[in-house]
């Protein structure tokens, strides 16, 4: 299994934006992103550094592999 890079919430949102995700709403320090086709919705914390477990969980919800995500960065 490939190791995830350390990224911030903003970097993560940018990478997901390249896959068609857009900002739906904001709840406190979390950004809710949505993709319509295929439908997927994820919450990304807007922190300076995301924990690798959190990052992996968001990737799983979005249906994205680790290697695909590292290419987007």
N, CA, C and O atoms as a CHARMM CRD file, in Angstrom:
* protein
*
  292
    1    1 UNK  N      0.83600  -1.16800   0.00000 PROA 1      0.00000
    2    1 UNK  CA     0.00000   0.00000   0.00000 PROA 1      0.00000
    3    1 UNK  C      0.88900   1.24100   0.00000 PROA 1      0.00000
    4    1 UNK  O      1.84600   1.33500   0.76800 PROA 1      0.00000
    5    2 UNK  N      0.55800   2.18000  -0.86500 PROA 2      0.00000
    6    2 UNK  CA     1.35100   3.39100  -0.99200 PROA 2      0.00000
    7    2 UNK  C      1.07500   4.34600   0.16400 PROA 2      0.00000
    8    2 UNK  O     -0.06000   4.47200   0.62400 PROA 2      0.00000
    9    3 UNK  N      2.12300   5.01200   0.62300 PROA 3      0.00000
   10    3 UNK  CA     2.01200   5.93800   1.74900 PROA 3      0.00000
   11    3 UNK  C      1.42700   7.27300   1.27900 PROA 3      0.00000
   12    3 UNK  O      1.80100   7.79000   0.22600 PROA 3      0.00000
   13    4 UNK  N      0.51800   7.81500   2.06400 PROA 4      0.00000
   14    4 UNK  CA    -0.12300   9.07800   1.73000 PROA 4      0.00000
   15    4 UNK  C      0.77500  10.26000   2.08100 PROA 4      0.00000
   16    4 UNK  O      1.46800  10.22900   3.09700 PROA 4      0.00000
   17    5 UNK  N      0.76900  11.29400   1.25600 PROA 5      0.00000
   18    5 UNK  CA     1.52900  12.49700   1.58300 PROA 5      0.00000
   19    5 UNK  C      0.80500  13.31700   2.64400 PROA 5      0.00000
   20    5 UNK  O     -0.39800  13.15300   2.84700 PROA 5      0.00000
   21    6 UNK  N      1.52800  14.18800   3.31000 PROA 6      0.00000
   22    6 UNK  CA     0.93000  15.10200   4.28800 PROA 6      0.00000
   23    6 UNK  C      0.46300  16.33700   3.52200 PROA 6      0.00000
   24    6 UNK  O      1.26000  17.01600   2.87400 PROA 6      0.00000
   25    7 UNK  N     -0.83600  16.61900   3.60200 PROA 7      0.00000
   26    7 UNK  CA    -1.40100  17.75800   2.87600 PROA 7      0.00000
   27    7 UNK  C     -2.33000  18.54900   3.80700 PROA 7      0.00000
   28    7 UNK  O     -2.77300  18.05200   4.84200 PROA 7      0.00000
   29    8 UNK  N     -2.60400  19.77600   3.41000 PROA 8      0.00000
   30    8 UNK  CA    -3.54300  20.60600   4.17100 PROA 8      0.00000
   31    8 UNK  C     -4.94800  20.40300   3.61100 PROA 8      0.00000
   32    8 UNK  O     -5.12500  19.79100   2.55800 PROA 8      0.00000
   33    9 UNK  N     -5.92400  20.91300   4.31200 PROA 9      0.00000
   34    9 UNK  CA    -7.30400  20.81900   3.85200 PROA 9      0.00000
   35    9 UNK  C     -7.52000  21.53800   2.54100 PROA 9      0.00000
   36    9 UNK  O     -8.24400  21.04900   1.67500 PROA 9      0.00000
   37   10 UNK  N     -6.90100  22.69400   2.38600 PROA 10     0.00000
   38   10 UNK  CA    -7.02500  23.47500   1.14200 PROA 10     0.00000
   39   10 UNK  C     -6.42400  22.73800  -0.04800 PROA 10     0.00000
   40   10 UNK  O     -7.00700  22.73900  -1.13200 PROA 10     0.00000
   41   11 UNK  N     -5.26200  22.10700   0.14300 PROA 11     0.00000
   42   11 UNK  CA    -4.64200  21.33000  -0.94000 PROA 11     0.00000
   43   11 UNK  C     -5.54300  20.16700  -1.34200 PROA 11     0.00000
   44   11 UNK  O     -5.66500  19.83700  -2.52200 PROA 11     0.00000
   45   12 UNK  N     -6.15800  19.56400  -0.36100 PROA 12     0.00000
   46   12 UNK  CA    -7.05400  18.43600  -0.61000 PROA 12     0.00000
   47   12 UNK  C     -8.26900  18.87500  -1.40800 PROA 12     0.00000
   48   12 UNK  O     -8.69100  18.18100  -2.33300 PROA 12     0.00000
   49   13 UNK  N     -8.83400  20.02400  -1.05700 PROA 13     0.00000
   50   13 UNK  CA    -9.99200  20.55600  -1.76800 PROA 13     0.00000
   51   13 UNK  C     -9.62900  20.86200  -3.21500 PROA 13     0.00000
   52   13 UNK  O    -10.42200  20.60300  -4.12100 PROA 13     0.00000
   53   14 UNK  N     -8.44300  21.40800  -3.44100 PROA 14     0.00000
   54   14 UNK  CA    -7.97500  21.71200  -4.79200 PROA 14     0.00000
   55   14 UNK  C     -7.86800  20.45200  -5.64200 PROA 14     0.00000
   56   14 UNK  O     -8.27900  20.43200  -6.80200 PROA 14     0.00000
   57   15 UNK  N     -7.30600  19.39700  -5.04300 PROA 15     0.00000
   58   15 UNK  CA    -7.14600  18.13100  -5.76200 PROA 15     0.00000
   59   15 UNK  C     -8.50700  17.52600  -6.09800 PROA 15     0.00000
   60   15 UNK  O     -8.70200  17.01500  -7.20100 PROA 15     0.00000
   61   16 UNK  N     -9.44600  17.57700  -5.15700 PROA 16     0.00000
   62   16 UNK  CA   -10.77700  17.04400  -5.42100 PROA 16     0.00000
   63   16 UNK  C    -11.51100  17.88100  -6.47200 PROA 16     0.00000
   64   16 UNK  O    -12.33200  17.35800  -7.22500 PROA 16     0.00000
   65   17 UNK  N    -11.21300  19.17100  -6.51700 PROA 17     0.00000
   66   17 UNK  CA   -11.80900  20.04100  -7.53100 PROA 17     0.00000
   67   17 UNK  C    -11.43800  19.61600  -8.93800 PROA 17     0.00000
   68   17 UNK  O    -12.22000  19.79800  -9.87100 PROA 17     0.00000
   69   18 UNK  N    -10.26700  19.05800  -9.09700 PROA 18     0.00000
   70   18 UNK  CA    -9.82900  18.57200 -10.40800 PROA 18     0.00000
   71   18 UNK  C    -10.62900  17.34900 -10.85000 PROA 18     0.00000
   72   18 UNK  O    -10.64000  17.00500 -12.03200 PROA 18     0.00000
   73   19 UNK  N    -11.29200  16.69800  -9.90700 PROA 19     0.00000
   74   19 UNK  CA   -12.11500  15.52300 -10.21600 PROA 19     0.00000
   75   19 UNK  C    -13.60000  15.86500 -10.34000 PROA 19     0.00000
   76   19 UNK  O    -14.43200  14.96800 -10.47200 PROA 19     0.00000
   77   20 UNK  N    -13.93200  17.13600 -10.30000 PROA 20     0.00000
   78   20 UNK  CA   -15.31800  17.54500 -10.47700 PROA 20     0.00000
   79   20 UNK  C    -16.06300  17.84900  -9.19200 PROA 20     0.00000
   80   20 UNK  O    -17.26900  18.09000  -9.23000 PROA 20     0.00000
   81   21 UNK  N    -15.38400  17.84400  -8.06000 PROA 21     0.00000
   82   21 UNK  CA   -16.03100  18.19700  -6.79300 PROA 21     0.00000
   83   21 UNK  C    -16.12900  19.71100  -6.69600 PROA 21     0.00000
   84   21 UNK  O    -15.23900  20.42600  -7.15500 PROA 21     0.00000
   85   22 UNK  N    -17.21100  20.20000  -6.09900 PROA 22     0.00000
   86   22 UNK  CA   -17.38300  21.63300  -5.88600 PROA 22     0.00000
   87   22 UNK  C    -17.88100  21.86600  -4.46700 PROA 22     0.00000
   88   22 UNK  O    -18.43200  20.96900  -3.82900 PROA 22     0.00000
   89   23 UNK  N    -17.67600  23.09000  -3.98600 PROA 23     0.00000
   90   23 UNK  CA   -18.06500  23.45200  -2.62100 PROA 23     0.00000
   91   23 UNK  C    -19.58200  23.58900  -2.54200 PROA 23     0.00000
   92   23 UNK  O    -20.17400  24.42900  -3.22000 PROA 23     0.00000
   93   24 UNK  N    -20.19500  22.77000  -1.72200 PROA 24     0.00000
   94   24 UNK  CA   -21.65000  22.81900  -1.53300 PROA 24     0.00000
   95   24 UNK  C    -22.00800  23.77500  -0.40200 PROA 24     0.00000
   96   24 UNK  O    -22.88300  24.62900  -0.54300 PROA 24     0.00000
   97   25 UNK  N    -21.30800  23.61100   0.73400 PROA 25     0.00000
   98   25 UNK  CA   -21.53900  24.49700   1.88100 PROA 25     0.00000
   99   25 UNK  C    -20.37300  24.37400   2.84700 PROA 25     0.00000
  100   25 UNK  O    -19.47200  23.55400   2.67000 PROA 25     0.00000
  101   26 UNK  N    -20.41600  25.19800   3.85700 PROA 26     0.00000
  102   26 UNK  CA   -19.37400  25.21900   4.88200 PROA 26     0.00000
  103   26 UNK  C    -20.04500  25.09900   6.24300 PROA 26     0.00000
  104   26 UNK  O    -21.01700  25.79700   6.53100 PROA 26     0.00000
  105   27 UNK  N    -19.52000  24.21100   7.07200 PROA 27     0.00000
  106   27 UNK  CA   -20.04500  24.04900   8.43000 PROA 27     0.00000
  107   27 UNK  C    -18.87700  24.14300   9.40400 PROA 27     0.00000
  108   27 UNK  O    -18.14400  23.17500   9.60200 PROA 27     0.00000
  109   28 UNK  N    -18.71100  25.30800  10.00700 PROA 28     0.00000
  110   28 UNK  CA   -17.59500  25.51900  10.91900 PROA 28     0.00000
  111   28 UNK  C    -16.27800  25.45400  10.17100 PROA 28     0.00000
  112   28 UNK  O    -16.06200  26.21000   9.22400 PROA 28     0.00000
  113   29 UNK  N    -15.39400  24.55500  10.58900 PROA 29     0.00000
  114   29 UNK  CA   -14.10400  24.43100   9.92400 PROA 29     0.00000
  115   29 UNK  C    -14.10200  23.31700   8.87300 PROA 29     0.00000
  116   29 UNK  O    -13.04100  22.92700   8.38600 PROA 29     0.00000
  117   30 UNK  N    -15.28600  22.80700   8.52400 PROA 30     0.00000
  118   30 UNK  CA   -15.38000  21.73300   7.53600 PROA 30     0.00000
  119   30 UNK  C    -16.01300  22.24900   6.24700 PROA 30     0.00000
  120   30 UNK  O    -16.98300  23.00700   6.27300 PROA 30     0.00000
  121   31 UNK  N    -15.45200  21.82700   5.13400 PROA 31     0.00000
  122   31 UNK  CA   -15.98300  22.16000   3.82400 PROA 31     0.00000
  123   31 UNK  C    -16.69100  20.92700   3.28400 PROA 31     0.00000
  124   31 UNK  O    -16.11500  19.83900   3.26400 PROA 31     0.00000
  125   32 UNK  N    -17.93100  21.08500   2.84900 PROA 32     0.00000
  126   32 UNK  CA   -18.70500  19.99000   2.29900 PROA 32     0.00000
  127   32 UNK  C    -18.60700  20.08300   0.78200 PROA 32     0.00000
  128   32 UNK  O    -19.05600  21.05800   0.17900 PROA 32     0.00000
  129   33 UNK  N    -18.01600  19.05800   0.17200 PROA 33     0.00000
  130   33 UNK  CA   -17.83100  19.03100  -1.27500 PROA 33     0.00000
  131   33 UNK  C    -18.74900  17.98900  -1.88300 PROA 33     0.00000
  132   33 UNK  O    -19.03900  16.96100  -1.27000 PROA 33     0.00000
  133   34 UNK  N    -19.20200  18.26900  -3.09600 PROA 34     0.00000
  134   34 UNK  CA   -20.11400  17.35300  -3.77300 PROA 34     0.00000
  135   34 UNK  C    -19.69300  17.17200  -5.23000 PROA 34     0.00000
  136   34 UNK  O    -19.16900  18.08700  -5.86600 PROA 34     0.00000
  137   35 UNK  N    -19.93900  15.96900  -5.73400 PROA 35     0.00000
  138   35 UNK  CA   -19.76200  15.66800  -7.15400 PROA 35     0.00000
  139   35 UNK  C    -21.08100  15.06400  -7.60400 PROA 35     0.00000
  140   35 UNK  O    -21.63600  14.21100  -6.91200 PROA 35     0.00000
  141   36 UNK  N    -21.59000  15.49300  -8.74900 PROA 36     0.00000
  142   36 UNK  CA   -22.91000  15.04500  -9.18800 PROA 36     0.00000
  143   36 UNK  C    -22.87400  13.73000  -9.95800 PROA 36     0.00000
  144   36 UNK  O    -23.76800  12.90000  -9.79300 PROA 36     0.00000
  145   37 UNK  N    -21.86600  13.52500 -10.79000 PROA 37     0.00000
  146   37 UNK  CA   -21.85300  12.31700 -11.60600 PROA 37     0.00000
  147   37 UNK  C    -20.49200  11.66300 -11.59000 PROA 37     0.00000
  148   37 UNK  O    -19.56900  12.21500 -12.18800 PROA 37     0.00000
  149   38 UNK  N    -20.30700  10.54100 -10.95600 PROA 38     0.00000
  150   38 UNK  CA   -21.22900   9.82100 -10.08300 PROA 38     0.00000
  151   38 UNK  C    -21.34200  10.55400  -8.75500 PROA 38     0.00000
  152   38 UNK  O    -20.38300  11.17300  -8.29500 PROA 38     0.00000
  153   39 UNK  N    -22.51600  10.48000  -8.14200 PROA 39     0.00000
  154   39 UNK  CA   -22.76800  11.24100  -6.92300 PROA 39     0.00000
  155   39 UNK  C    -21.84600  10.82300  -5.78800 PROA 39     0.00000
  156   39 UNK  O    -21.66600   9.63800  -5.50700 PROA 39     0.00000
  157   40 UNK  N    -21.27300  11.82000  -5.15400 PROA 40     0.00000
  158   40 UNK  CA   -20.42600  11.60400  -3.98600 PROA 40     0.00000
  159   40 UNK  C    -20.37900  12.90000  -3.20100 PROA 40     0.00000
  160   40 UNK  O    -20.33200  13.98400  -3.78300 PROA 40     0.00000
  161   41 UNK  N    -20.39300  12.79200  -1.88700 PROA 41     0.00000
  162   41 UNK  CA   -20.31500  13.96700  -1.02600 PROA 41     0.00000
  163   41 UNK  C    -19.37300  13.66600   0.12300 PROA 41     0.00000
  164   41 UNK  O    -19.49800  12.63200   0.77800 PROA 41     0.00000
  165   42 UNK  N    -18.42500  14.57100   0.37200 PROA 42     0.00000
  166   42 UNK  CA   -17.43600  14.37700   1.42600 PROA 42     0.00000
  167   42 UNK  C    -17.28000  15.65500   2.23000 PROA 42     0.00000
  168   42 UNK  O    -17.53000  16.75300   1.73300 PROA 42     0.00000
  169   43 UNK  N    -16.86400  15.49800   3.48000 PROA 43     0.00000
  170   43 UNK  CA   -16.57200  16.63100   4.36100 PROA 43     0.00000
  171   43 UNK  C    -15.06800  16.66800   4.58600 PROA 43     0.00000
  172   43 UNK  O    -14.47500  15.68300   5.02300 PROA 43     0.00000
  173   44 UNK  N    -14.45600  17.80500   4.28700 PROA 44     0.00000
  174   44 UNK  CA   -13.00900  17.96400   4.42800 PROA 44     0.00000
  175   44 UNK  C    -12.73000  19.01700   5.49400 PROA 44     0.00000
  176   44 UNK  O    -13.16800  20.15900   5.35300 PROA 44     0.00000
  177   45 UNK  N    -12.01000  18.65700   6.55900 PROA 45     0.00000
  178   45 UNK  CA   -11.65900  19.66200   7.56600 PROA 45     0.00000
  179   45 UNK  C    -10.63100  20.63500   7.00600 PROA 45     0.00000
  180   45 UNK  O     -9.69700  20.22700   6.31600 PROA 45     0.00000
  181   46 UNK  N    -10.79800  21.89500   7.29700 PROA 46     0.00000
  182   46 UNK  CA    -9.89300  22.92300   6.78900 PROA 46     0.00000
  183   46 UNK  C     -8.77000  23.14700   7.80300 PROA 46     0.00000
  184   46 UNK  O     -8.68600  24.20700   8.42300 PROA 46     0.00000
  185   47 UNK  N     -7.92100  22.15200   7.96100 PROA 47     0.00000
  186   47 UNK  CA    -6.80200  22.21700   8.89200 PROA 47     0.00000
  187   47 UNK  C     -5.49900  22.39700   8.13600 PROA 47     0.00000
  188   47 UNK  O     -5.43800  22.17000   6.92700 PROA 47     0.00000
  189   48 UNK  N     -4.45900  22.80500   8.84600 PROA 48     0.00000
  190   48 UNK  CA    -3.14900  22.98200   8.21700 PROA 48     0.00000
  191   48 UNK  C     -2.55900  21.66200   7.77100 PROA 48     0.00000
  192   48 UNK  O     -1.85500  21.59600   6.76400 PROA 48     0.00000
  193   49 UNK  N     -2.84600  20.61000   8.52100 PROA 49     0.00000
  194   49 UNK  CA    -2.31700  19.29000   8.20200 PROA 49     0.00000
  195   49 UNK  C     -3.38800  18.24600   8.52100 PROA 49     0.00000
  196   49 UNK  O     -3.88200  18.17200   9.64600 PROA 49     0.00000
  197   50 UNK  N     -3.73800  17.44400   7.51700 PROA 50     0.00000
  198   50 UNK  CA    -4.73700  16.40000   7.73100 PROA 50     0.00000
  199   50 UNK  C     -4.06200  15.11600   8.17900 PROA 50     0.00000
  200   50 UNK  O     -3.00300  14.74600   7.67300 PROA 50     0.00000
  201   51 UNK  N     -4.68000  14.44900   9.12400 PROA 51     0.00000
  202   51 UNK  CA    -4.19100  13.16200   9.58900 PROA 51     0.00000
  203   51 UNK  C     -4.33300  12.14500   8.45800 PROA 51     0.00000
  204   51 UNK  O     -5.29000  12.20600   7.68700 PROA 51     0.00000
  205   52 UNK  N     -3.39300  11.21900   8.35800 PROA 52     0.00000
  206   52 UNK  CA    -3.43200  10.24900   7.26100 PROA 52     0.00000
  207   52 UNK  C     -4.67100   9.36200   7.31100 PROA 52     0.00000
  208   52 UNK  O     -5.19900   8.98200   6.26500 PROA 52     0.00000
  209   53 UNK  N     -5.14000   9.02900   8.50400 PROA 53     0.00000
  210   53 UNK  CA    -6.35400   8.23100   8.63000 PROA 53     0.00000
  211   53 UNK  C     -7.57400   8.98100   8.12200 PROA 53     0.00000
  212   53 UNK  O     -8.43800   8.40100   7.46400 PROA 53     0.00000
  213   54 UNK  N     -7.64400  10.26400   8.42500 PROA 54     0.00000
  214   54 UNK  CA    -8.73300  11.11200   7.93700 PROA 54     0.00000
  215   54 UNK  C     -8.67900  11.21800   6.42100 PROA 54     0.00000
  216   54 UNK  O     -9.69900  11.11500   5.73900 PROA 54     0.00000
  217   55 UNK  N     -7.48500  11.42300   5.91100 PROA 55     0.00000
  218   55 UNK  CA    -7.27800  11.52900   4.47300 PROA 55     0.00000
  219   55 UNK  C     -7.72200  10.25500   3.76400 PROA 55     0.00000
  220   55 UNK  O     -8.40700  10.31800   2.74300 PROA 55     0.00000
  221   56 UNK  N     -7.33900   9.11100   4.29300 PROA 56     0.00000
  222   56 UNK  CA    -7.69500   7.82300   3.69200 PROA 56     0.00000
  223   56 UNK  C     -9.21200   7.59800   3.73800 PROA 56     0.00000
  224   56 UNK  O     -9.78300   7.05900   2.79000 PROA 56     0.00000
  225   57 UNK  N     -9.86600   8.00500   4.82600 PROA 57     0.00000
  226   57 UNK  CA   -11.31700   7.85600   4.94200 PROA 57     0.00000
  227   57 UNK  C    -12.04300   8.72400   3.91400 PROA 57     0.00000
  228   57 UNK  O    -13.02500   8.28200   3.31900 PROA 57     0.00000
  229   58 UNK  N    -11.57500   9.93800   3.70300 PROA 58     0.00000
  230   58 UNK  CA   -12.19000  10.82200   2.72100 PROA 58     0.00000
  231   58 UNK  C    -11.99200  10.25700   1.31600 PROA 58     0.00000
  232   58 UNK  O    -12.90500  10.30900   0.49300 PROA 58     0.00000
  233   59 UNK  N    -10.81400   9.72200   1.04100 PROA 59     0.00000
  234   59 UNK  CA   -10.56500   9.10100  -0.26100 PROA 59     0.00000
  235   59 UNK  C    -11.52400   7.93800  -0.49700 PROA 59     0.00000
  236   59 UNK  O    -12.05900   7.78200  -1.59500 PROA 59     0.00000
  237   60 UNK  N    -11.73500   7.13700   0.51800 PROA 60     0.00000
  238   60 UNK  CA   -12.63600   5.98900   0.40200 PROA 60     0.00000
  239   60 UNK  C    -14.06100   6.45800   0.11900 PROA 60     0.00000
  240   60 UNK  O    -14.75200   5.86400  -0.70900 PROA 60     0.00000
  241   61 UNK  N    -14.50900   7.52000   0.79800 PROA 61     0.00000
  242   61 UNK  CA   -15.86100   8.04300   0.57600 PROA 61     0.00000
  243   61 UNK  C    -16.01400   8.60500  -0.83400 PROA 61     0.00000
  244   61 UNK  O    -17.07500   8.48600  -1.44500 PROA 61     0.00000
  245   62 UNK  N    -14.95400   9.21200  -1.34000 PROA 62     0.00000
  246   62 UNK  CA   -15.00200   9.81500  -2.66900 PROA 62     0.00000
  247   62 UNK  C    -14.80500   8.78900  -3.78100 PROA 62     0.00000
  248   62 UNK  O    -15.05000   9.08600  -4.95000 PROA 62     0.00000
  249   63 UNK  N    -14.36600   7.59000  -3.42500 PROA 63     0.00000
  250   63 UNK  CA   -14.14800   6.55100  -4.42700 PROA 63     0.00000
  251   63 UNK  C    -12.88000   6.76000  -5.23700 PROA 63     0.00000
  252   63 UNK  O    -12.84000   6.46100  -6.43000 PROA 63     0.00000
  253   64 UNK  N    -11.84600   7.27400  -4.58300 PROA 64     0.00000
  254   64 UNK  CA   -10.58300   7.58400  -5.24600 PROA 64     0.00000
  255   64 UNK  C     -9.48100   6.73700  -4.62000 PROA 64     0.00000
  256   64 UNK  O     -9.45400   6.53900  -3.40500 PROA 64     0.00000
  257   65 UNK  N     -8.58000   6.24400  -5.45000 PROA 65     0.00000
  258   65 UNK  CA    -7.45500   5.48500  -4.95400 PROA 65     0.00000
  259   65 UNK  C     -6.31400   6.40500  -4.52800 PROA 65     0.00000
  260   65 UNK  O     -6.27600   7.57600  -4.90600 PROA 65     0.00000
  261   66 UNK  N     -5.39400   5.87000  -3.74600 PROA 66     0.00000
  262   66 UNK  CA    -4.26900   6.65100  -3.23800 PROA 66     0.00000
  263   66 UNK  C     -3.37800   7.12600  -4.38300 PROA 66     0.00000
  264   66 UNK  O     -2.94600   8.27800  -4.40100 PROA 66     0.00000
  265   67 UNK  N     -3.10500   6.24300  -5.33300 PROA 67     0.00000
  266   67 UNK  CA    -2.22600   6.60200  -6.44500 PROA 67     0.00000
  267   67 UNK  C     -2.85100   7.68400  -7.32800 PROA 67     0.00000
  268   67 UNK  O     -2.16300   8.58600  -7.80500 PROA 67     0.00000
  269   68 UNK  N     -4.15900   7.57900  -7.53500 PROA 68     0.00000
  270   68 UNK  CA    -4.85700   8.59000  -8.32100 PROA 68     0.00000
  271   68 UNK  C     -4.79300   9.94700  -7.61300 PROA 68     0.00000
  272   68 UNK  O     -4.60700  10.98000  -8.25600 PROA 68     0.00000
  273   69 UNK  N     -4.94600   9.93700  -6.28900 PROA 69     0.00000
  274   69 UNK  CA    -4.90000  11.18000  -5.52400 PROA 69     0.00000
  275   69 UNK  C     -3.51300  11.81300  -5.57600 PROA 69     0.00000
  276   69 UNK  O     -3.40300  13.02900  -5.73300 PROA 69     0.00000
  277   70 UNK  N     -2.45300  11.01700  -5.44800 PROA 70     0.00000
  278   70 UNK  CA    -1.09900  11.58000  -5.48200 PROA 70     0.00000
  279   70 UNK  C     -0.78500  12.18800  -6.84500 PROA 70     0.00000
  280   70 UNK  O     -0.00900  13.14000  -6.92700 PROA 70     0.00000
  281   71 UNK  N     -1.36900  11.65900  -7.90900 PROA 71     0.00000
  282   71 UNK  CA    -1.18000  12.23800  -9.25000 PROA 71     0.00000
  283   71 UNK  C     -1.85900  13.60700  -9.35100 PROA 71     0.00000
  284   71 UNK  O     -1.38500  14.48600 -10.07100 PROA 71     0.00000
  285   72 UNK  N     -2.96500  13.78700  -8.63000 PROA 72     0.00000
  286   72 UNK  CA    -3.70400  15.05500  -8.67500 PROA 72     0.00000
  287   72 UNK  C     -2.96900  16.17500  -7.95000 PROA 72     0.00000
  288   72 UNK  O     -3.16300  17.35100  -8.26000 PROA 72     0.00000
  289   73 UNK  N     -2.12700  15.81400  -6.98800 PROA 73     0.00000
  290   73 UNK  CA    -1.38400  16.84000  -6.25500 PROA 73     0.00000
  291   73 UNK  C     -0.31600  17.38900  -7.14700 PROA 73     0.00000
  292   73 UNK  O      0.43700  18.27200  -6.73700 PROA 73     0.00000
